[in-house]
Amino acid sequence: MSADLPPLARDEYRRYGRHIALSEIGEAGQRRLKASSVLVVGAGGLGSPAALYLAAAGVGRITLCDFDVVDASNLQRQVLFGTADLGRPKSEAGAERLRALNPHVEVVAVPDRVSTSNAQALVDAHDVVVDGSDNFGTRYLLSDACVLSGSPYVYGSIHRFEGQASVFHTPRGPCYRCLFPEPPPEGLVPNCAQAGVLGALAGLVGSIQAAEAVKLLLGAGTPLLGRLLLIDLLAGSFREVRLRRDAACPACGERPTITRAEELTGPGCAATPSVGAKELAALVGAADAPILVDVREAWEFGAGSLPGAVNVALGEVSVEAARLPRDRDVVVFCSVGPRGDRAAELLREAGIDRVRNLRGGLVAWRDEVDPATVVA
C-alpha cells in the first residue's frame, strides 16, 4: 500500500466498511478515493445524486459549481435540496448538505457559471469531471477542456423518460465532439421545463455518473468509454451504442484545431440585453411601461407571475411575435433567466429590437422586489 495515500481515520473504517469489504476497492482503494478530487458542474437533477454519492463514497475533494438558486420546481428531482433551501444559491446549499453527509470530505462551492475564463483551470485542478449541466455550450466547453488536460469527462443527459451516459477520455477513446460534432439549432431540443422529466430518471443517470467517476478514480472495472448507455424508463429498457473516435475531430482528432477551451460563438450566442429586477420595478406602472411577457409554460404562469404580464410559452414565441408592437419596449422573463434569454433572441430574429430579458427571472423579482411573488 502506497505511503503517499492519506490514512483513514478510525471512524472512516466503519463508515466505508461496505466499500473496504469489496476486493475491487479494499483499504487501498478507499485511501485512493480520499486522495482524489472530482469537479461536479451543475447541482441540478444529475449533479445532485452524483455529488451525494461521491461524497458518501469518500472522494476527498468535491467542487460543486453552479450559479443558480434553488427553485420550488427543482425539488421534484434535485435531491440535494429541501424546501428550506428555496431561494438559496445551489452551490452554497449543496455544499452544506454534502458536508453534513460526510465531514471527512472537503467541499468547495463555486457560485459561478463555467466559462472560457475559468473552465480550464477548474478542470486541471481535478482528477475527474462529472457534467451535470443542461446545455450544449457547457458540455462542449468542458469536453474541450478535458481533452486539453487529458482528464476523463463523465457525461449524462436526461429528457422526459430517457437518459444517456458515457465516459469520454482522450487518448483512450472518443470525446464529446466525436459523438456530437455540432450542437443542434437553438430551440430544437426543449429543456426540462418545457418537456418535463421524470425525477427518478435524474437519480438513476446521476448515480451512474457517480459510479463511473468512482471506477475511474480506482482504476477498477470497465468504464463506459467508447460506449453510450441509452436508458428508457417508460419502456424499462437499457441498450448500448458503440462510439468511435473521429479522426477528423477538431478537438481530439489527428490534426486538432481546438487549442483552447472556449465558449461556443456564432449566431444566437451574443449576450442578451437584460434589465435588473429593481430597474424593471421602477418602470412598471409608468405611461411608457414595457410589455411584460412571461415565457414559461401555462401551468407555471397560472401559479403566479408579474402584474400585467401576458403568457407566451417559449415554444410559441416565434409565432406570437407578430402580435407584439415594434414601437414599445418588451421585457421577457422566466423563472431564473435561461428561457428568457432564448425568447429575447427569438424576438430579435422576428424583428423586435426593443426586447430585454429580466436578469434572474421571477426569482430575482421575488428576492429583490416582492417577497410575496410565487415562483412555480
Contacts in CASP RR format, 6 or more apart in sequence:
PFRMAT RR
TARGET T0000
AUTHOR 0000-0000-0000
METHOD contacts of the structure
MODEL  1
MSADLPPLARDEYRRYGRHIALSEIGEAGQRRLKASSVLVVGAGGLGSPA
ALYLAAAGVGRITLCDFDVVDASNLQRQVLFGTADLGRPKSEAGAERLRA
LNPHVEVVAVPDRVSTSNAQALVDAHDVVVDGSDNFGTRYLLSDACVLSG
SPYVYGSIHRFEGQASVFHTPRGPCYRCLFPEPPPEGLVPNCAQAGVLGA
LAGLVGSIQAAEAVKLLLGAGTPLLGRLLLIDLLAGSFREVRLRRDAACP
ACGERPTITRAEELTGPGCAATPSVGAKELAALVGAADAPILVDVREAWE
FGAGSLPGAVNVALGEVSVEAARLPRDRDVVVFCSVGPRGDRAAELLREA
GIDRVRNLRGGLVAWRDEVDPATVVA
1 27 0 8 1.000
1 28 0 8 1.000
1 31 0 8 1.000
2 28 0 8 1.000
2 31 0 8 1.000
4 35 0 8 1.000
5 28 0 8 1.000
5 31 0 8 1.000
5 32 0 8 1.000
5 34 0 8 1.000
5 35 0 8 1.000
6 31 0 8 1.000
6 34 0 8 1.000
6 35 0 8 1.000
7 31 0 8 1.000
8 16 0 8 1.000
8 27 0 8 1.000
8 30 0 8 1.000
8 31 0 8 1.000
8 34 0 8 1.000
9 104 0 8 1.000
12 30 0 8 1.000
12 34 0 8 1.000
12 104 0 8 1.000
13 20 0 8 1.000
15 102 0 8 1.000
15 104 0 8 1.000
16 30 0 8 1.000
16 57 0 8 1.000
16 58 0 8 1.000
19 25 0 8 1.000
19 26 0 8 1.000
19 29 0 8 1.000
19 30 0 8 1.000
19 33 0 8 1.000
19 57 0 8 1.000
20 26 0 8 1.000
20 27 0 8 1.000
20 30 0 8 1.000
24 218 0 8 1.000
24 220 0 8 1.000
24 221 0 8 1.000
25 33 0 8 1.000
25 218 0 8 1.000
25 220 0 8 1.000
29 218 0 8 1.000
30 58 0 8 1.000
32 217 0 8 1.000
32 218 0 8 1.000
33 57 0 8 1.000
33 58 0 8 1.000
33 59 0 8 1.000
33 60 0 8 1.000
33 214 0 8 1.000
33 217 0 8 1.000
33 218 0 8 1.000
34 58 0 8 1.000
34 59 0 8 1.000
34 60 0 8 1.000
34 104 0 8 1.000
35 60 0 8 1.000
36 59 0 8 1.000
36 60 0 8 1.000
36 61 0 8 1.000
36 127 0 8 1.000
36 128 0 8 1.000
36 217 0 8 1.000
37 59 0 8 1.000
37 60 0 8 1.000
37 61 0 8 1.000
37 62 0 8 1.000
37 63 0 8 1.000
37 125 0 8 1.000
37 126 0 8 1.000
37 127 0 8 1.000
37 128 0 8 1.000
38 54 0 8 1.000
38 59 0 8 1.000
38 61 0 8 1.000
38 62 0 8 1.000
38 63 0 8 1.000
38 126 0 8 1.000
38 127 0 8 1.000
38 128 0 8 1.000
38 129 0 8 1.000
38 130 0 8 1.000
38 213 0 8 1.000
38 217 0 8 1.000
39 63 0 8 1.000
39 65 0 8 1.000
39 122 0 8 1.000
39 123 0 8 1.000
39 125 0 8 1.000
39 126 0 8 1.000
39 128 0 8 1.000
39 129 0 8 1.000
39 130 0 8 1.000
40 47 0 8 1.000
40 50 0 8 1.000
40 51 0 8 1.000
40 54 0 8 1.000
40 62 0 8 1.000
40 63 0 8 1.000
40 64 0 8 1.000
40 65 0 8 1.000
40 130 0 8 1.000
40 132 0 8 1.000
41 65 0 8 1.000
41 66 0 8 1.000
41 114 0 8 1.000
41 122 0 8 1.000
41 129 0 8 1.000
41 130 0 8 1.000
41 131 0 8 1.000
41 132 0 8 1.000
41 133 0 8 1.000
41 138 0 8 1.000
41 142 0 8 1.000
42 64 0 8 1.000
42 65 0 8 1.000
42 66 0 8 1.000
42 90 0 8 1.000
42 131 0 8 1.000
42 132 0 8 1.000
42 133 0 8 1.000
42 134 0 8 1.000
43 51 0 8 1.000
43 64 0 8 1.000
43 65 0 8 1.000
43 66 0 8 1.000
43 68 0 8 1.000
43 78 0 8 1.000
43 80 0 8 1.000
43 90 0 8 1.000
43 91 0 8 1.000
43 94 0 8 1.000
44 66 0 8 1.000
44 74 0 8 1.000
44 77 0 8 1.000
44 78 0 8 1.000
44 80 0 8 1.000
44 90 0 8 1.000
44 132 0 8 1.000
44 134 0 8 1.000
44 202 0 8 1.000
45 74 0 8 1.000
45 77 0 8 1.000
45 78 0 8 1.000
45 79 0 8 1.000
45 132 0 8 1.000
45 158 0 8 1.000
45 199 0 8 1.000
45 202 0 8 1.000
45 203 0 8 1.000
45 206 0 8 1.000
46 131 0 8 1.000
46 132 0 8 1.000
46 156 0 8 1.000
46 157 0 8 1.000
46 158 0 8 1.000
46 202 0 8 1.000
46 203 0 8 1.000
46 205 0 8 1.000
46 206 0 8 1.000
46 209 0 8 1.000
47 80 0 8 1.000
47 130 0 8 1.000
47 132 0 8 1.000
47 206 0 8 1.000
47 209 0 8 1.000
48 77 0 8 1.000
48 78 0 8 1.000
48 79 0 8 1.000
48 80 0 8 1.000
48 81 0 8 1.000
48 202 0 8 1.000
48 203 0 8 1.000
48 206 0 8 1.000
49 79 0 8 1.000
49 80 0 8 1.000
49 202 0 8 1.000
49 203 0 8 1.000
49 206 0 8 1.000
49 207 0 8 1.000
49 210 0 8 1.000
50 130 0 8 1.000
50 132 0 8 1.000
50 206 0 8 1.000
50 207 0 8 1.000
50 209 0 8 1.000
50 210 0 8 1.000
50 213 0 8 1.000
51 62 0 8 1.000
51 64 0 8 1.000
51 80 0 8 1.000
51 94 0 8 1.000
51 98 0 8 1.000
51 130 0 8 1.000
51 210 0 8 1.000
52 79 0 8 1.000
52 80 0 8 1.000
52 97 0 8 1.000
52 98 0 8 1.000
52 101 0 8 1.000
52 210 0 8 1.000
53 206 0 8 1.000
53 207 0 8 1.000
53 210 0 8 1.000
53 211 0 8 1.000
54 62 0 8 1.000
54 130 0 8 1.000
54 210 0 8 1.000
54 213 0 8 1.000
54 214 0 8 1.000
55 62 0 8 1.000
55 98 0 8 1.000
55 101 0 8 1.000
55 102 0 8 1.000
55 105 0 8 1.000
55 107 0 8 1.000
56 101 0 8 1.000
56 102 0 8 1.000
57 210 0 8 1.000
57 214 0 8 1.000
58 102 0 8 1.000
58 104 0 8 1.000
58 105 0 8 1.000
59 105 0 8 1.000
59 213 0 8 1.000
59 214 0 8 1.000
59 217 0 8 1.000
60 104 0 8 1.000
60 105 0 8 1.000
60 106 0 8 1.000
61 105 0 8 1.000
61 106 0 8 1.000
61 107 0 8 1.000
61 108 0 8 1.000
61 126 0 8 1.000
62 98 0 8 1.000
62 105 0 8 1.000
62 106 0 8 1.000
62 107 0 8 1.000
62 108 0 8 1.000
63 107 0 8 1.000
63 108 0 8 1.000
63 109 0 8 1.000
63 110 0 8 1.000
63 122 0 8 1.000
63 125 0 8 1.000
63 126 0 8 1.000
64 90 0 8 1.000
64 91 0 8 1.000
64 94 0 8 1.000
64 95 0 8 1.000
64 98 0 8 1.000
64 107 0 8 1.000
64 108 0 8 1.000
64 109 0 8 1.000
64 110 0 8 1.000
65 91 0 8 1.000
65 110 0 8 1.000
65 112 0 8 1.000
65 114 0 8 1.000
65 122 0 8 1.000
66 89 0 8 1.000
66 90 0 8 1.000
66 91 0 8 1.000
66 110 0 8 1.000
66 111 0 8 1.000
67 89 0 8 1.000
67 91 0 8 1.000
67 111 0 8 1.000
67 112 0 8 1.000
67 113 0 8 1.000
68 89 0 8 1.000
68 90 0 8 1.000
68 336 0 8 1.000
69 87 0 8 1.000
69 88 0 8 1.000
69 89 0 8 1.000
69 90 0 8 1.000
69 336 0 8 1.000
69 363 0 8 1.000
69 367 0 8 1.000
70 78 0 8 1.000
70 81 0 8 1.000
70 82 0 8 1.000
70 85 0 8 1.000
70 86 0 8 1.000
70 87 0 8 1.000
70 88 0 8 1.000
70 89 0 8 1.000
70 90 0 8 1.000
70 93 0 8 1.000
71 86 0 8 1.000
71 87 0 8 1.000
71 335 0 8 1.000
71 336 0 8 1.000
71 363 0 8 1.000
71 375 0 8 1.000
72 86 0 8 1.000
72 375 0 8 1.000
72 376 0 8 1.000
73 193 0 8 1.000
73 300 0 8 1.000
73 335 0 8 1.000
73 375 0 8 1.000
73 376 0 8 1.000
74 81 0 8 1.000
75 81 0 8 1.000
75 82 0 8 1.000
75 83 0 8 1.000
76 199 0 8 1.000
77 197 0 8 1.000
77 198 0 8 1.000
77 199 0 8 1.000
77 200 0 8 1.000
77 201 0 8 1.000
77 202 0 8 1.000
77 203 0 8 1.000
78 202 0 8 1.000
79 203 0 8 1.000
80 90 0 8 1.000
80 93 0 8 1.000
80 94 0 8 1.000
80 97 0 8 1.000
80 98 0 8 1.000
81 88 0 8 1.000
81 90 0 8 1.000
81 93 0 8 1.000
81 94 0 8 1.000
81 97 0 8 1.000
85 93 0 8 1.000
85 94 0 8 1.000
87 363 0 8 1.000
87 367 0 8 1.000
89 109 0 8 1.000
89 111 0 8 1.000
91 109 0 8 1.000
91 110 0 8 1.000
91 111 0 8 1.000
92 109 0 8 1.000
92 111 0 8 1.000
94 107 0 8 1.000
94 109 0 8 1.000
95 107 0 8 1.000
95 108 0 8 1.000
95 109 0 8 1.000
98 105 0 8 1.000
98 107 0 8 1.000
99 105 0 8 1.000
99 107 0 8 1.000
110 122 0 8 1.000
112 118 0 8 1.000
114 122 0 8 1.000
114 133 0 8 1.000
114 138 0 8 1.000
114 141 0 8 1.000
114 142 0 8 1.000
115 141 0 8 1.000
115 263 0 8 1.000
116 141 0 8 1.000
116 261 0 8 1.000
116 262 0 8 1.000
116 263 0 8 1.000
119 141 0 8 1.000
119 142 0 8 1.000
119 145 0 8 1.000
119 261 0 8 1.000
120 145 0 8 1.000
120 148 0 8 1.000
120 149 0 8 1.000
120 260 0 8 1.000
120 261 0 8 1.000
122 145 0 8 1.000
123 129 0 8 1.000
123 142 0 8 1.000
123 145 0 8 1.000
123 146 0 8 1.000
123 149 0 8 1.000
123 151 0 8 1.000
123 261 0 8 1.000
124 145 0 8 1.000
124 149 0 8 1.000
124 151 0 8 1.000
126 151 0 8 1.000
127 151 0 8 1.000
127 216 0 8 1.000
127 217 0 8 1.000
128 151 0 8 1.000
128 152 0 8 1.000
128 154 0 8 1.000
128 213 0 8 1.000
128 216 0 8 1.000
128 217 0 8 1.000
129 142 0 8 1.000
129 145 0 8 1.000
129 146 0 8 1.000
129 151 0 8 1.000
129 152 0 8 1.000
129 153 0 8 1.000
129 154 0 8 1.000
130 154 0 8 1.000
130 209 0 8 1.000
130 210 0 8 1.000
130 213 0 8 1.000
131 138 0 8 1.000
131 139 0 8 1.000
131 142 0 8 1.000
131 153 0 8 1.000
131 154 0 8 1.000
131 155 0 8 1.000
131 156 0 8 1.000
131 209 0 8 1.000
132 156 0 8 1.000
132 206 0 8 1.000
132 209 0 8 1.000
133 139 0 8 1.000
133 142 0 8 1.000
134 157 0 8 1.000
134 191 0 8 1.000
134 192 0 8 1.000
135 338 0 8 1.000
136 180 0 8 1.000
136 183 0 8 1.000
136 184 0 8 1.000
136 264 0 8 1.000
137 183 0 8 1.000
137 263 0 8 1.000
137 264 0 8 1.000
139 155 0 8 1.000
139 176 0 8 1.000
140 176 0 8 1.000
140 177 0 8 1.000
140 183 0 8 1.000
140 264 0 8 1.000
141 261 0 8 1.000
141 262 0 8 1.000
141 263 0 8 1.000
141 264 0 8 1.000
142 153 0 8 1.000
142 176 0 8 1.000
142 261 0 8 1.000
143 153 0 8 1.000
143 155 0 8 1.000
143 168 0 8 1.000
143 175 0 8 1.000
143 176 0 8 1.000
143 177 0 8 1.000
143 251 0 8 1.000
144 175 0 8 1.000
144 177 0 8 1.000
144 251 0 8 1.000
144 258 0 8 1.000
144 261 0 8 1.000
144 262 0 8 1.000
145 151 0 8 1.000
145 261 0 8 1.000
146 152 0 8 1.000
146 153 0 8 1.000
146 168 0 8 1.000
146 169 0 8 1.000
146 170 0 8 1.000
146 175 0 8 1.000
147 170 0 8 1.000
147 175 0 8 1.000
147 251 0 8 1.000
147 252 0 8 1.000
147 256 0 8 1.000
147 258 0 8 1.000
148 258 0 8 1.000
148 259 0 8 1.000
148 260 0 8 1.000
148 261 0 8 1.000
150 169 0 8 1.000
150 170 0 8 1.000
150 171 0 8 1.000
151 169 0 8 1.000
152 167 0 8 1.000
152 168 0 8 1.000
152 169 0 8 1.000
152 216 0 8 1.000
152 223 0 8 1.000
153 167 0 8 1.000
153 168 0 8 1.000
153 169 0 8 1.000
153 175 0 8 1.000
153 176 0 8 1.000
154 165 0 8 1.000
154 167 0 8 1.000
154 209 0 8 1.000
154 212 0 8 1.000
154 213 0 8 1.000
154 216 0 8 1.000
155 164 0 8 1.000
155 165 0 8 1.000
155 166 0 8 1.000
155 167 0 8 1.000
155 168 0 8 1.000
155 176 0 8 1.000
155 209 0 8 1.000
156 163 0 8 1.000
156 164 0 8 1.000
156 165 0 8 1.000
156 166 0 8 1.000
156 205 0 8 1.000
156 206 0 8 1.000
156 208 0 8 1.000
156 209 0 8 1.000
157 163 0 8 1.000
157 164 0 8 1.000
157 205 0 8 1.000
158 164 0 8 1.000
158 192 0 8 1.000
158 197 0 8 1.000
158 201 0 8 1.000
158 202 0 8 1.000
158 205 0 8 1.000
159 189 0 8 1.000
159 190 0 8 1.000
159 192 0 8 1.000
159 195 0 8 1.000
159 197 0 8 1.000
160 195 0 8 1.000
160 196 0 8 1.000
160 197 0 8 1.000
160 198 0 8 1.000
160 234 0 8 1.000
161 197 0 8 1.000
161 198 0 8 1.000
161 201 0 8 1.000
161 232 0 8 1.000
161 233 0 8 1.000
161 234 0 8 1.000
162 201 0 8 1.000
162 230 0 8 1.000
162 231 0 8 1.000
162 232 0 8 1.000
162 233 0 8 1.000
162 234 0 8 1.000
163 201 0 8 1.000
163 205 0 8 1.000
163 230 0 8 1.000
163 231 0 8 1.000
163 232 0 8 1.000
164 205 0 8 1.000
164 228 0 8 1.000
164 229 0 8 1.000
164 230 0 8 1.000
164 231 0 8 1.000
165 205 0 8 1.000
165 206 0 8 1.000
165 208 0 8 1.000
165 209 0 8 1.000
165 212 0 8 1.000
165 224 0 8 1.000
165 228 0 8 1.000
165 229 0 8 1.000
165 231 0 8 1.000
166 179 0 8 1.000
166 224 0 8 1.000
166 225 0 8 1.000
166 226 0 8 1.000
166 227 0 8 1.000
166 228 0 8 1.000
166 229 0 8 1.000
166 243 0 8 1.000
167 212 0 8 1.000
167 216 0 8 1.000
167 223 0 8 1.000
167 224 0 8 1.000
167 225 0 8 1.000
167 226 0 8 1.000
168 174 0 8 1.000
168 175 0 8 1.000
168 176 0 8 1.000
168 178 0 8 1.000
168 179 0 8 1.000
168 225 0 8 1.000
168 226 0 8 1.000
169 216 0 8 1.000
169 223 0 8 1.000
169 225 0 8 1.000
170 245 0 8 1.000
170 251 0 8 1.000
170 252 0 8 1.000
171 252 0 8 1.000
172 225 0 8 1.000
173 225 0 8 1.000
173 226 0 8 1.000
173 243 0 8 1.000
173 245 0 8 1.000
173 252 0 8 1.000
174 226 0 8 1.000
174 243 0 8 1.000
174 244 0 8 1.000
174 245 0 8 1.000
174 246 0 8 1.000
174 249 0 8 1.000
174 252 0 8 1.000
175 245 0 8 1.000
175 249 0 8 1.000
175 251 0 8 1.000
175 252 0 8 1.000
177 246 0 8 1.000
177 249 0 8 1.000
177 250 0 8 1.000
177 251 0 8 1.000
177 252 0 8 1.000
178 243 0 8 1.000
178 244 0 8 1.000
178 245 0 8 1.000
178 246 0 8 1.000
178 249 0 8 1.000
178 252 0 8 1.000
179 228 0 8 1.000
179 243 0 8 1.000
181 246 0 8 1.000
181 249 0 8 1.000
183 264 0 8 1.000
186 268 0 8 1.000
186 342 0 8 1.000
186 345 0 8 1.000
187 342 0 8 1.000
190 315 0 8 1.000
191 338 0 8 1.000
191 339 0 8 1.000
193 296 0 8 1.000
193 297 0 8 1.000
193 300 0 8 1.000
193 334 0 8 1.000
193 335 0 8 1.000
193 339 0 8 1.000
194 297 0 8 1.000
194 313 0 8 1.000
194 314 0 8 1.000
194 315 0 8 1.000
194 339 0 8 1.000
198 233 0 8 1.000
200 233 0 8 1.000
201 231 0 8 1.000
201 233 0 8 1.000
204 231 0 8 1.000
204 233 0 8 1.000
205 231 0 8 1.000
208 229 0 8 1.000
212 223 0 8 1.000
212 224 0 8 1.000
215 221 0 8 1.000
215 222 0 8 1.000
215 223 0 8 1.000
216 223 0 8 1.000
226 242 0 8 1.000
226 243 0 8 1.000
226 244 0 8 1.000
227 240 0 8 1.000
227 241 0 8 1.000
227 242 0 8 1.000
227 243 0 8 1.000
228 240 0 8 1.000
228 241 0 8 1.000
228 242 0 8 1.000
228 243 0 8 1.000
229 238 0 8 1.000
229 239 0 8 1.000
229 240 0 8 1.000
230 238 0 8 1.000
230 239 0 8 1.000
230 240 0 8 1.000
230 241 0 8 1.000
231 237 0 8 1.000
231 238 0 8 1.000
232 238 0 8 1.000
245 252 0 8 1.000
245 253 0 8 1.000
246 252 0 8 1.000
246 253 0 8 1.000
247 253 0 8 1.000
247 254 0 8 1.000
248 254 0 8 1.000
249 256 0 8 1.000
250 256 0 8 1.000
250 257 0 8 1.000
250 258 0 8 1.000
251 258 0 8 1.000
263 269 0 8 1.000
268 345 0 8 1.000
272 340 0 8 1.000
272 341 0 8 1.000
272 344 0 8 1.000
272 345 0 8 1.000
272 356 0 8 1.000
272 357 0 8 1.000
273 344 0 8 1.000
273 355 0 8 1.000
273 356 0 8 1.000
273 357 0 8 1.000
274 356 0 8 1.000
274 357 0 8 1.000
274 358 0 8 1.000
274 359 0 8 1.000
275 283 0 8 1.000
275 331 0 8 1.000
275 356 0 8 1.000
275 357 0 8 1.000
275 358 0 8 1.000
275 359 0 8 1.000
276 358 0 8 1.000
276 359 0 8 1.000
276 360 0 8 1.000
276 364 0 8 1.000
276 368 0 8 1.000
277 358 0 8 1.000
277 359 0 8 1.000
277 360 0 8 1.000
277 361 0 8 1.000
277 364 0 8 1.000
277 365 0 8 1.000
277 367 0 8 1.000
277 368 0 8 1.000
277 369 0 8 1.000
278 368 0 8 1.000
278 369 0 8 1.000
280 290 0 8 1.000
280 331 0 8 1.000
280 358 0 8 1.000
280 365 0 8 1.000
281 365 0 8 1.000
281 369 0 8 1.000
283 289 0 8 1.000
283 290 0 8 1.000
283 329 0 8 1.000
284 292 0 8 1.000
284 306 0 8 1.000
284 307 0 8 1.000
288 328 0 8 1.000
288 329 0 8 1.000
290 328 0 8 1.000
290 329 0 8 1.000
290 330 0 8 1.000
290 331 0 8 1.000
290 356 0 8 1.000
291 310 0 8 1.000
291 324 0 8 1.000
291 325 0 8 1.000
291 328 0 8 1.000
291 329 0 8 1.000
291 330 0 8 1.000
291 331 0 8 1.000
292 306 0 8 1.000
292 308 0 8 1.000
292 309 0 8 1.000
292 310 0 8 1.000
292 331 0 8 1.000
292 333 0 8 1.000
293 309 0 8 1.000
293 310 0 8 1.000
293 311 0 8 1.000
293 312 0 8 1.000
293 324 0 8 1.000
293 330 0 8 1.000
293 331 0 8 1.000
293 332 0 8 1.000
293 333 0 8 1.000
293 343 0 8 1.000
294 300 0 8 1.000
294 301 0 8 1.000
294 305 0 8 1.000
294 306 0 8 1.000
294 309 0 8 1.000
294 310 0 8 1.000
294 311 0 8 1.000
294 312 0 8 1.000
294 332 0 8 1.000
294 333 0 8 1.000
294 334 0 8 1.000
295 312 0 8 1.000
295 313 0 8 1.000
295 314 0 8 1.000
295 317 0 8 1.000
295 332 0 8 1.000
295 333 0 8 1.000
295 334 0 8 1.000
295 339 0 8 1.000
295 340 0 8 1.000
295 343 0 8 1.000
296 305 0 8 1.000
296 311 0 8 1.000
296 313 0 8 1.000
296 314 0 8 1.000
296 334 0 8 1.000
296 335 0 8 1.000
296 339 0 8 1.000
296 376 0 8 1.000
297 313 0 8 1.000
298 311 0 8 1.000
298 313 0 8 1.000
299 376 0 8 1.000
300 335 0 8 1.000
300 376 0 8 1.000
301 309 0 8 1.000
301 311 0 8 1.000
302 311 0 8 1.000
302 376 0 8 1.000
303 374 0 8 1.000
303 375 0 8 1.000
303 376 0 8 1.000
304 373 0 8 1.000
304 374 0 8 1.000
304 375 0 8 1.000
304 376 0 8 1.000
305 311 0 8 1.000
305 362 0 8 1.000
306 333 0 8 1.000
306 362 0 8 1.000
306 365 0 8 1.000
306 373 0 8 1.000
309 333 0 8 1.000
312 320 0 8 1.000
312 343 0 8 1.000
314 334 0 8 1.000
314 339 0 8 1.000
314 340 0 8 1.000
314 342 0 8 1.000
314 343 0 8 1.000
314 346 0 8 1.000
317 332 0 8 1.000
317 343 0 8 1.000
317 346 0 8 1.000
317 347 0 8 1.000
318 346 0 8 1.000
318 349 0 8 1.000
318 350 0 8 1.000
321 346 0 8 1.000
321 347 0 8 1.000
321 350 0 8 1.000
321 351 0 8 1.000
321 352 0 8 1.000
322 350 0 8 1.000
324 330 0 8 1.000
324 347 0 8 1.000
324 352 0 8 1.000
326 351 0 8 1.000
326 352 0 8 1.000
326 353 0 8 1.000
326 354 0 8 1.000
327 354 0 8 1.000
328 354 0 8 1.000
329 354 0 8 1.000
329 355 0 8 1.000
329 356 0 8 1.000
330 347 0 8 1.000
330 352 0 8 1.000
330 354 0 8 1.000
330 355 0 8 1.000
330 356 0 8 1.000
331 355 0 8 1.000
331 356 0 8 1.000
331 357 0 8 1.000
331 358 0 8 1.000
332 340 0 8 1.000
332 343 0 8 1.000
332 344 0 8 1.000
332 347 0 8 1.000
332 355 0 8 1.000
332 356 0 8 1.000
332 357 0 8 1.000
332 358 0 8 1.000
333 340 0 8 1.000
333 357 0 8 1.000
333 358 0 8 1.000
333 360 0 8 1.000
333 361 0 8 1.000
333 362 0 8 1.000
333 365 0 8 1.000
334 340 0 8 1.000
334 343 0 8 1.000
334 361 0 8 1.000
334 362 0 8 1.000
335 361 0 8 1.000
335 362 0 8 1.000
335 363 0 8 1.000
335 375 0 8 1.000
335 376 0 8 1.000
336 360 0 8 1.000
336 361 0 8 1.000
336 362 0 8 1.000
336 363 0 8 1.000
336 364 0 8 1.000
337 357 0 8 1.000
337 358 0 8 1.000
337 359 0 8 1.000
337 360 0 8 1.000
337 361 0 8 1.000
340 357 0 8 1.000
340 358 0 8 1.000
340 361 0 8 1.000
341 357 0 8 1.000
343 357 0 8 1.000
344 355 0 8 1.000
344 356 0 8 1.000
344 357 0 8 1.000
347 355 0 8 1.000
348 355 0 8 1.000
358 364 0 8 1.000
358 365 0 8 1.000
362 373 0 8 1.000
362 375 0 8 1.000
363 375 0 8 1.000
365 373 0 8 1.000
366 372 0 8 1.000
366 373 0 8 1.000
366 375 0 8 1.000
END
